Each structure stands twice: as C-alpha cells, then as structure tokens.
C-alpha cells in the first residue's frame, strides 16, 4: 500500500519506461501481490471512497460475490482501510 500511495498514479509511466529499457528504482521495488490476496486488494480498491469504507457497501459486496467467510473479509478490508487512513494522514 505504501508503494501504491507513492507511485500508483505513475505506474503507466514507469511501465512505459521499463518497456523502453529504462527501469527506474520505484519500478524495481514494486511489490508483487500474492495471487490469493488479489481479491482482497481489488475489493478494497473498489470499496474505498474519499472518507473510507461504508459498511452498507461492504455488505452489498459480500452479498454480490457470495463471500462465505464474512468475518475474515471484513477484518482484511478494515485492516487495509486502517493502513490507508494512516498513510493518508502522514
């Protein structure tokens, strides 16, 4: 999340440079997300708004994707939100 908050809006530029043969340090340091975590990262990015995550939206997401382990899902998303708020206020 730290890398994304700093470089995420520049990823297209960094990838373009890399394709041309210029690989900058931020591109080399881009973290690789484990495949089993991609769903949670995507969910977080779809749910988060400027003021955080609304529980009504999270409930709708859980129902839409038929998430079985609701407690785990909420715990992961809220942990990501906590870190997002912390980084936003730095």
N, C-alpha and C positions, 0 to 999 in steps of 0.2 A: 504494500500500500504506500510505503514511503516513496519508492521509486515512481509509482504511478502518479502520486501527487506532485512530484517534481518534474517528471519527464513525459507523463502520459499524453499530454496535449502536443508533444513534439515527436511522437512515435513514427508518424508517416515520414517526417523529415529525416529522422535517424535511420529508418529502414531504407529510404532512398539513397542516402549517402553510403550505407553499407553495400547496397547493390552496385554502386559505382566503384566500390573498392576502398572507401574511406570509412573505417569502423572506429567511431568515437568511443571513449571510455563509458559514457552512460549506456550506450548500446551493448557493449560487452558485459556490463554489470546488470543488465535487465534480468530480473528473476524469472525462473521457469516455474510455472504453476503446475503442481501435480494434477494429473487428469481427474482424479476423484474429487478435487477441490474446485474444479472449474464451474460446476453447477452452482456452488455457493457464491463464488465471486461474481458470476453472471447475475444471480438473484439479487445480491447486494446492490450491484450497479443499476439494476432495473428498479429496485425499490427505493433507493436513497433519493431524497429530494433536498433542496437547499436547507431545510430545517430538520433533517433527519429522516427517520423511517416511521411511517404511520402504521399502527397495529392493524387497522382495518385493511390497508393494502397488503400487509403481510399475511393476514388471514385469507384474503382473496387469492394470493399467490399460492399458499398452501393447498387451498381447495382446487385451484386451476391445475396444478401439477400433481395432485393427489399424493402429497408428501405424507408418508406413513409416520416417520419419527418427528413429529411436530416439535417436541421439546428440544431435540438436538438442532433442528433447523433454526428455531428461534434463538437458541444460545449462540450458534455460529454467527448469525446475521447481527445480533445485538453486539457481539464482540467486535465484529468488523465496524459496526456503527460507532462504538466507543472509540476505537482507534482513529476512525475518520474524523470524529469531533475533536479528538486530541490534536491531530495534525492540522486541522482547520484553524485551531486557536493558537498555533505556535507562532 
